Amino acid sequence: MTEKNDFIDESKMELINNYLVSEKIDVHTTFDTIGINEDILRGIYSYGFTEPSPIQKLAIQPFISGRDMIIQSHSGTGKTATFMISILNSIDASLKETQAVVVAPTRELAKQIYSVYQNLSSYTDITGYFCIGGSLRNKYNYNEDINQHIIVGTPGRVSDLIGKNIIKGNSVKLLVIDEADDVLSISFQKQLVKIFDSLSEKTQLCLFSATIPKELFILTDKMLNNPLKILVKDDELSLKGIQQYKVYLGNSDEFKYETLCDLYNRISIGQAMIYCNKRYIVDELTNRLRDDNFSVSQIHGDMQQKERESVMQQFRDGTTRILISTDVLARGIDVQQVSLVINYDIPKDPDTYIHRIGRSGRYGRKGIAINFETNRDRNSLKSIEMAYNIKVETLPNDIEKLVKHI
């Protein structure tokens, strides 16, 4: 189990806007006072932002100033815009070379980041390139001009392009790793070593994640130069805007489907995500719900990229109301309409739990998370409660009243 900030000496941290900050920094309540380029400001306001989110009030200015940074902030708090605004402001558009690289653990998250870049950069001459694996075209076609100002991609694809000297690491002055706890895990270690080895010692490194385990701090202390740390307070880690409940189902999984259908017969809700721990459970649940005429789609890591993109677009458009997923979509995917998350299977890892339920209640909005608990899951749920200092209550009988308020 990951103990969130037990290894941080809070007495040496500044408490600013409910964030623990490693040194005193300014709070900027408007974008205009941060020092952002005017063309980027136009993109910010046209994108729909009116004022900075709490993390943006703290992090953008030191990011722009060139500091290495470790930032812990929940999904939905504006962290993608935090680093993309900062990156755009750091680019010299007159130089035809790659100056910033953003690495994300999944294709879906990388695509979402690239979409934010496209929107925020719409009044600038700053160019970008989106690179992921998953197809022969992505892997072997180098006819496109990849020498763009900003590269957004997954670890394997970025390291492949660096290894072939298509991305020239010595020109990169800024590297951002999103969901850093996942990207810096053993599964991506070889790719990250190749990326880091290609960079100049002067390259600015900034890490973002909703959860930062102790092991990550030990690793990053060796990689980063006197980083500014902006961390979530322990008591903020439970995502207070989300009401969290459990339904006890005894010894067997066989009552899960019946309970799920009962919930949907009792409540009326826009869109929901249902998480399962295994792909075969996703397949079985999807088929059963379709047979019972539910509007449902599914997604998992074994699907082709185009198919995954099509499923996500249908869900965002509202064509389907329920999206069933493995943890491929637990991190960093923003679907604003989602106000209900159901853990059909409870995750074993507390970090995964916080990412899953973060699909609802994003950026201050309210939401509900419902956990289906069997006897086998009790230790996992207790670990989650201990990790975030919360109590997951039994789902009340008047669930209809609760849903009306989200």
BADRENLUM-513962 format. One line per field, with one value per residue (C-alpha): x, y, z. Coordinates in Angstrom, 3 decimals. Each point is the difference from the previous one (the first is absolute). Layout:
% BADRENLUM-513962
c1 c(X, ...);
c2 c(Y, ...);
c3 c(Z, ...);
END
This chain:
% BADRENLUM-513962
c1 c(0.000, 1.218, 0.141, -0.532, 2.041, 1.281, 3.555, -0.444, 0.888, -3.032, 1.597, 2.459, -2.737, -2.096, -3.772, -1.380, -3.527, -0.237, 3.232, 3.244, 2.749, 3.719, 0.687, -1.878, -1.478, -2.473, -3.689, -1.313, -3.764, -0.192, 1.794, 0.936, 2.360, 2.032, 2.028, -1.578, 0.506, -2.980, -0.653, -0.088, -2.352, -2.373, 0.075, -0.644, -3.073, -1.364, 0.361, -2.469, 2.226, -0.930, 2.332, 2.748, -0.838, 1.685, 2.950, 0.368, 0.119, 3.084, 1.834, -0.019, 2.257, 2.870, -0.356, 0.418, 3.004, 1.823, -0.228, 0.129, -3.263, -1.909, -3.716, -2.625, -3.522, -3.169, -1.352, -2.459, 1.765, 1.475, 3.464, 0.180, -0.668, 2.519, 2.899, -1.208, -0.418, 3.477, 1.528, -1.547, 1.340, 3.508, 0.137, 1.983, -2.174, 2.769, 2.144, -0.915, 0.879, -1.601, 0.154, -2.466, -1.030, -3.031, -0.132, -3.211, -0.527, -3.006, -1.026, -3.316, 1.645, 2.629, -2.746, -1.882, 3.158, 0.583, -3.571, 0.646, 3.141, -1.994, -2.589, 2.369, 2.419, -2.621, 1.203, 3.713, 2.438, 1.094, -0.143, -0.542, 0.218, -1.968, 1.851, -1.272, 0.549, -2.668, 0.135, 2.470, -0.416, 0.884, 2.976, 1.643, -1.191, 2.554, -0.964, -1.904, 1.835, 0.501, 2.331, -2.744, 0.225, -1.958, -0.135, -2.740, 0.183, 0.283, 3.338, 0.687, -0.704, 1.957, 3.019, -0.140, 0.111, 2.829, 1.929, -0.255, 1.090, -3.277, -0.653, 3.270, 0.240, 2.677, -2.496, -2.636, -0.016, -3.100, -1.243, -3.371, -1.044, -3.712, -1.235, 3.642, -0.550, -1.111, 2.479, 2.972, -1.003, 2.059, -2.142, 1.258, 3.483, 1.972, -1.841, 0.471, 3.744, 0.341, -1.972, 1.923, 3.385, -0.720, -0.757, 2.274, 0.869, -1.770, -3.334, -2.815, -1.810, -3.553, -1.972, -3.771, -2.081, -3.089, 1.923, 3.695, 1.311, 3.153, 1.998, -0.687, 1.473, 3.113, 0.404, -0.737, 2.369, 2.777, -1.494, -1.232, 1.915, -1.284, -3.626, -2.864, -2.538, -3.720, -1.897, -3.557, -0.669, -0.833, -3.519, -0.673, 0.850, -3.485, -1.490, -2.547, -2.379, -0.685, -2.340, 1.404, -2.170, 0.168, -2.501, 0.781, -0.639, 1.201, 2.214, -0.720, 0.228, -3.259, -2.136, 1.987, -1.942, -3.390, 1.066, 1.221, -3.304, -1.916, 1.994, -0.814, -3.674, -0.067, 2.019, 0.126, 3.493, 1.782, 3.165, 1.927, 3.221, 0.221, 3.423, 0.950, 3.338, 0.164, -0.652, -2.222, -2.252, -0.303, -1.044, -2.519, -1.578, -0.252, -1.749, -2.490, -0.897, -0.436, -2.252, -2.114, -0.160, 2.382, 1.887, 3.515, 3.487, 3.264, 3.711, 3.177, 3.675, -0.237, -2.212, 1.448, 0.706, -2.581, -2.659, 0.866, -0.152, -3.389, -1.390, 1.231, -1.503, -3.361, 0.023, 0.964, -2.735, -2.567, -0.702, 0.560, -0.860, 2.144, 3.682, 1.479, 3.758, 3.074, 2.516, 1.182, -2.357, 0.603, 2.483, -0.464, -2.946, -2.379, -3.647, -1.855, -3.423, 1.078, -1.546, -0.158, 2.854, -0.694, 2.821, -1.511, 3.286, 1.837, 3.607, 2.803, 2.069, -1.162, 1.668, -2.157, -3.117, 0.631, 0.611, -3.171, -2.399, 1.652, -1.962, -2.941, -0.027, 2.708, 1.226, -2.306, -3.067, -1.923, -0.241, -0.735, 2.216, -1.590, 2.139, -1.249, 1.559, 0.260, 1.722, 3.058, 0.198, -0.212, 3.727, 0.423, -2.733, 1.437, 3.389, -1.612, -1.744, 3.228, 2.030, -2.333, -1.315, -3.588, -3.004, -1.871, -3.588, -2.633, -2.169, -3.227, -3.425, -0.878, 2.585, -2.521, 0.257, 3.793, 0.115, -2.267, 2.734, 2.829);
c2 c(0.000, 3.475, 2.381, 3.315, 2.667, -1.687, 0.431, 3.778, 2.285, 2.286, 2.361, 0.988, 0.544, 3.091, -0.555, 2.041, -0.428, -3.477, -1.081, -0.771, 1.954, -0.527, 3.752, 3.278, 0.893, 2.555, -0.699, 1.426, 0.435, 0.988, -1.235, 3.579, 0.395, -3.158, 1.297, -2.071, 0.997, 1.908, -2.466, -2.855, 2.007, 0.288, -3.790, -0.431, 2.230, -1.360, -3.512, 1.014, 0.718, 3.145, -0.259, -2.389, -3.137, -0.373, -1.957, 2.446, 2.923, -1.563, -1.968, 1.869, 2.916, -2.081, -2.436, 2.891, 1.246, -3.260, -1.941, -3.773, -1.012, -2.876, 0.705, -2.171, 0.907, -1.958, -0.718, 2.710, 2.835, 1.556, -1.573, -0.718, 3.651, 0.925, -1.610, 0.721, 3.732, -0.006, -1.938, 2.286, 3.029, -1.515, -0.734, 2.157, -0.329, 1.421, -3.092, -2.967, -2.702, -2.144, 1.952, -1.858, -3.634, -1.219, -3.689, -1.725, -3.690, -0.696, 0.905, 1.424, 2.336, 1.078, 0.808, 2.031, 1.973, 0.649, 1.273, 2.497, 1.139, 0.519, 2.143, 2.117, 0.625, 1.070, 3.643, -0.851, -1.334, -2.800, -3.403, -3.432, -3.669, -2.894, -3.322, -3.316, -3.618, -2.452, -0.016, -0.680, 3.560, 1.402, -2.330, 0.270, 3.150, 2.753, 2.023, 2.466, 3.010, -1.079, 2.914, 1.976, 2.277, -2.320, -3.796, -1.831, -3.776, -3.250, -1.208, -2.735, 2.146, 3.026, -2.127, -1.694, 3.357, 1.197, -3.216, 0.578, 3.639, 1.192, 1.887, 1.699, -0.034, 2.691, 2.602, -0.913, 2.587, -1.280, -3.515, -0.563, -3.414, -0.313, -2.718, -0.295, -2.817, -2.228, 1.199, -0.380, -3.526, -3.031, -0.669, 3.188, 0.056, -0.809, 2.614, 2.683, -0.705, 0.538, 3.246, 1.392, -0.985, 2.051, 3.234, 2.878, 0.552, 3.345, -1.562, 1.028, -3.029, 0.180, -2.943, -0.068, -2.662, -0.422, -2.401, 0.150, -2.957, 0.179, -1.977, 2.675, 2.718, -2.099, -0.425, 3.590, 1.462, -1.464, 1.252, 3.514, 3.128, 1.437, -0.534, 2.101, -2.395, 0.790, -2.813, -0.767, -0.022, -3.489, 0.989, 1.245, -3.363, -1.445, 2.203, 1.618, 0.891, -3.680, -1.944, -3.509, -2.989, -3.782, -2.780, -3.213, -3.130, -2.844, -2.844, -0.018, 2.195, -1.439, 2.779, 2.821, 0.059, -0.149, 2.853, 2.093, -0.386, 0.847, 3.224, 1.039, -0.784, 2.331, 2.971, 2.248, 1.182, 1.395, -1.969, -2.447, -1.970, -3.558, -1.399, -3.684, -1.544, -2.456, 0.244, -3.109, 1.566, 3.124, -2.220, -2.016, 3.040, 1.877, -2.909, -0.478, 3.683, 0.164, -3.056, 1.917, 3.037, 2.302, 2.616, -1.168, -0.067, -1.540, 0.769, -1.818, -0.075, -2.874, 1.988, 1.671, 3.708, 1.137, -2.101, 1.470, 3.525, -0.703, -1.368, 3.044, 2.383, -1.757, 0.232, 3.691, 0.691, -1.752, -2.751, -2.498, 0.672, -2.661, -0.616, -3.204, 0.010, -1.602, 2.335, 1.166, 2.957, 0.481, 2.810, 3.466, -0.383, 2.936, -0.752, 2.890, -1.631, -2.887, 0.367, -3.664, -2.510, -3.608, -2.268, -3.270, -1.450, 1.825, 0.779, -1.554, 3.190, 3.150, 2.181, -1.586, 0.681, 3.735, 0.124, -1.959, 2.047, 3.159, -0.529, 1.610, 3.214, 1.545, 3.543, 0.540, -1.683, -2.494, -3.704, -3.410, -3.082, -3.363, -3.016, -3.577, -1.788, -3.751, -1.708, -0.387, 3.799, 1.001, 0.315, 2.016, 2.427, 0.341, 0.794, 2.723, 1.472, 0.009, 1.496, 2.977, 0.249, -0.436, -2.113, -1.521, -0.164, -2.572, 1.202, 1.420, -1.106, 3.499, -0.042, 1.828, 3.103, -0.050, -0.138, 3.040, 2.169, -0.911);
c3 c(0.000, -0.854, 2.906, -1.644, 1.756, 3.148, -1.286, -0.454, 2.921, -0.137, 2.511, -2.726, -2.610, -0.624, 0.032, -2.896, -1.391, 1.594, -1.702, 1.779, -1.750, 0.583, 0.053, 0.061, -3.392, -1.276, -0.586, -3.275, -0.019, -3.677, -3.106, -0.888, 2.983, -0.626, -2.932, -2.768, -3.640, -1.408, -2.843, 2.500, 2.223, -2.971, -0.334, 3.727, -0.001, -3.282, 1.442, 2.704, 2.986, 1.914, 2.992, 1.105, 1.942, 3.421, -1.422, -2.893, 2.433, 1.578, -2.669, -3.320, 0.986, 1.479, -2.901, -2.458, 1.970, -0.786, 3.274, 0.144, 1.664, 1.592, 0.028, 1.618, -0.996, -0.661, -3.447, -0.909, 1.836, -3.129, 0.154, -3.743, -0.780, 2.721, -1.796, -3.539, 0.660, 1.531, -2.891, -2.609, 1.811, -0.062, -3.743, -2.425, -3.103, -2.212, 0.601, -2.189, 2.529, 2.684, 3.254, 2.241, 0.413, 1.971, 0.917, 1.170, 0.877, -2.255, -3.528, 1.165, 2.479, -2.540, -2.488, 2.590, 0.811, -3.695, -0.334, 2.810, -1.843, -3.196, 1.745, 2.078, -2.882, -2.530, -0.087, -0.165, -2.609, 2.332, -1.661, 1.516, -0.846, 1.499, 0.090, 1.332, -0.893, -0.986, -3.794, -2.804, -1.192, 3.411, 0.303, -3.413, -1.781, 0.495, -3.085, 2.152, 1.418, 3.604, 0.679, 1.771, 3.035, 2.317, -0.069, 1.926, 0.180, 1.883, 1.485, -2.539, -3.024, 1.269, 0.932, -3.422, -1.798, 2.250, -0.587, -3.770, 0.503, -1.520, 3.226, 0.914, 3.766, 0.194, -1.270, 2.607, 2.758, 1.824, 0.814, 1.682, 1.262, 0.736, 2.370, 1.025, 2.490, -2.875, -2.635, 2.361, 0.997, -0.938, -3.080, -1.696, 1.524, -3.179, -2.037, 2.643, 0.289, -3.760, 0.179, 2.986, -1.448, -3.121, 1.864, 0.889, 3.662, -0.329, -1.002, 2.334, 1.451, 1.348, 1.360, 0.507, 1.695, 2.146, 2.247, 0.892, 1.992, 2.082, -2.557, -2.602, 2.208, 0.583, -3.758, -0.965, 2.579, -2.152, -3.277, 0.734, 0.918, 3.303, -1.039, 1.279, 1.535, 0.021, 1.718, 0.986, 3.746, 1.312, 0.966, -3.541, -1.593, 0.423, -2.747, 2.278, -2.801, -0.549, 2.273, 0.431, 0.869, 0.075, -0.608, 1.873, -2.079, 2.216, -1.178, -3.712, -3.101, -1.331, 1.520, -1.596, -3.256, 1.725, 2.306, -2.931, -1.845, 3.170, 0.351, -3.545, 0.489, 3.006, -1.194, -3.031, -0.804, -3.029, -0.586, 2.130, -0.042, 1.302, 0.852, -0.060, 0.916, -2.920, -3.716, -0.073, 2.654, -2.180, -2.940, 2.023, 1.642, -3.296, -1.698, 2.849, 0.122, -3.773, 0.131, 2.529, -2.313, 1.878, -2.013, 0.750, -1.477, 1.142, -0.147, 1.006, -0.873, -2.504, -2.388, -3.100, 0.412, -2.588, 1.691, 3.411, -1.421, -1.574, 3.284, 1.929, -2.549, 0.163, 3.779, -0.023, -2.562, 2.178, -2.537, 2.801, 3.653, 1.687, -0.624, 1.420, 0.312, 1.467, 1.610, -3.419, 0.610, 3.711, -0.551, -1.329, -2.384, 0.155, -0.803, 1.579, -0.006, 2.256, 3.439, 1.036, 0.256, 0.944, 1.105, -1.145, 1.244, 2.776, -0.975, 2.040, -0.050, 1.874, -2.646, -2.703, 2.072, 0.143, -3.740, -0.745, 2.086, -1.318, -3.226, 1.844, 1.988, -2.186, 0.729, 2.935, -1.446, 2.090, -0.663, 1.478, 0.170, 0.838, 0.901, -0.313, 2.975, 0.497, 2.918, -2.209, -0.420, 3.648, 0.564, -3.184, 0.999, 3.498, -1.517, -2.115, 3.044, 1.980, -2.845, -0.406, 3.557, -1.133, 0.876, -2.937, 1.232, -0.899, -2.867, 1.514, -1.122, -1.227, -2.791, -2.196, 2.212, -0.104, -3.788, -0.325, 1.516, -2.380);
END
